[in-house]
Amino acid sequence: MKRSFFISMITGTFIATLLTMSVTASEMDAESQASFDTVMAFMGAMGKGDMATVNALMADDMVWQNEGDKAMPWIGPWNGKDEITKFLGIFGENFKTTAWETEDAIALGDTVAIFGSMNGITTHSGKEIGNFTFALRAKVKDGKVVLWNWFEDSFAVSNAYNAK
């Protein structure tokens, strides 16, 4: 390979890194900040079991998406506030979170992305899952959460649920 190719590749990587740094270093615009605050308040209320706040921050037509083993009773999708409220009760009966750490949270406009790690126990088997990572894509409209798209190591969760 030619030396000029490597120099241009390194220069391109350097410029891309600088652009990324300047974007992450800038402050959020008002819509992004409002979306971020709404999602973090929703997540915090769920963690505390504060259903009044969860309901206040949930849009009537909210969609909760999570993929996985359909043998687990909390796998969705769940559509609308009434179904999601039922889902949260089912999930709470079947899954006990034992560790939670939010590592990164990013907002752009109406979309918020959160990344972290967690652990839990499924009450069906009593087995601990082990630490696993999660990602969340949430959308906010008019100050309410309209989408909660949850991604996790569903294989590990299924194994614990099914006592494997």
N, C-alpha and C positions, 0 to 999 in steps of 0.2 A: 504494500500500500504506500501511497505517496505521503510524504511529510506534510504537504499542504492540506491534505484531507484530514489528518489528525489535528492539525492546528485549527482548522475551521470547525471541526467537531468539538474540540475543547472550548473554543471561543463561543460557539453556540450554546453549549452546556452552561458556561459561565454567565452568559447573558440571560438565559432562561432562569437560572438560579437568582440572579439579581432582580429580575422582574417578579418572581415569586416572592422574594423577600420584601420588595416594596409594596406588593399587594397585601401581604399578611401584616405588614407593619402599619398600614393605614387604618384609620378609624372606620368603624361601620357607619353606613348611612342610616338614616332614621328608620326606614322600613326594615332593614336587616337587624338593627338593634331591637326593634319592637318584636320581630319574629323570634329572635334569640331569647328575649325575656319571656315571651309567652311559652315557648317550648321548655325552657328551664323551669319555669313556674309549674307547668303541667307535670314534668318529670319529678320535681320535688314534692308536689302534692301526692302523686302516686306513691312515692317512697314513704311518705308519712301516713298514708291511708286517709288523706283528707279528701273524701269523695265530693264534698260540696265544691271545693276549688276545682277538682278534676272536671266535674260536670259543668261548672261555669266557663271553663276554658275549652270545652269540647264543642265543636260545631254539631248541629243536629244531623248533618249528613256525613260526618266524619267516616273515614275508612281506615281500619287497622289491618295491615297486611303482615303476616308472618308465615313462613313456609316451614314444612317439616313433616314428621311422622304423624299421619292422621289418627293414629292410635292415641296420641296425646290430646286430651280434650280441649286444649287451649289453642290449637292450630287453627288459623283463619283461612280466608279473610273474614273480617267482621265488618258489617256495614251499618252505619247509623248509631246514634247515641244509645238507643235502647239495647241493641245487640252488644255494643262495646261494654256497656255497664254490666251486662250479664257475663260477658267474657272476663272482665276484671275479677269478678267474684269467683269464677271457675279457676282462673289462673291462680288467684290468691290461695285457694284451697289445695292446689296441686303442686305449687312451686314456692319454696321458701328461699329467698335470696340471703346468702350468708356473707357475700363480699361484693362490693361495687366500687369501681373507680372510673371516673370519667377522665380520659387522657387528653382528648382534643374535642373542641366544639367550634364549628365554623358556621357563619350565617351569610347568606347572600340573597337579598330581597326577601321573598316569601319562603325560602328554603333554608333549613337548618340541618347540618350533619353533625352527629356526635359519635365519637369512637371511644371505646374503653374496654375494660375487662371486668369479669364478674365470676361468681361461683354461686351454687345453690344446691338444694336438695329437693328431689321430687318426692312428694309424700306417698305416691303410689307404691314406690319400692323402698323408700327411705334411703336411697343411695345418693351420695354426693356426686355431683357432675365433675368437679375439678375445674380449675381456672380455665376460662375460655374468653375469647374476644367477642365483642359485639359492635355493630354499626347501626345507626339509625338515620333515616332520611325522613324529616318531618316537613310539612307545609302548613302555613298559617294564612288565613284569610279573615279580614275584619276582626282581628284580635283573638281568633279562635283556631284551634288545631283542626285541620281538615284531612290531614294524612299522617299516619304513623306507620312507616315502612321499616320493620324490624328485621335485622339480619344477625344470626348467631351461628355457633357451631351446632347445628341441629342434630348432627350425628352423635355428638357427645351427650347432648340432652336426651335424645331417644335411647341411647344405650343405658343411661342412668334410670330413665323412666321404666324401661323394660328389664331392668336388673341384669344387664349383660356385662 
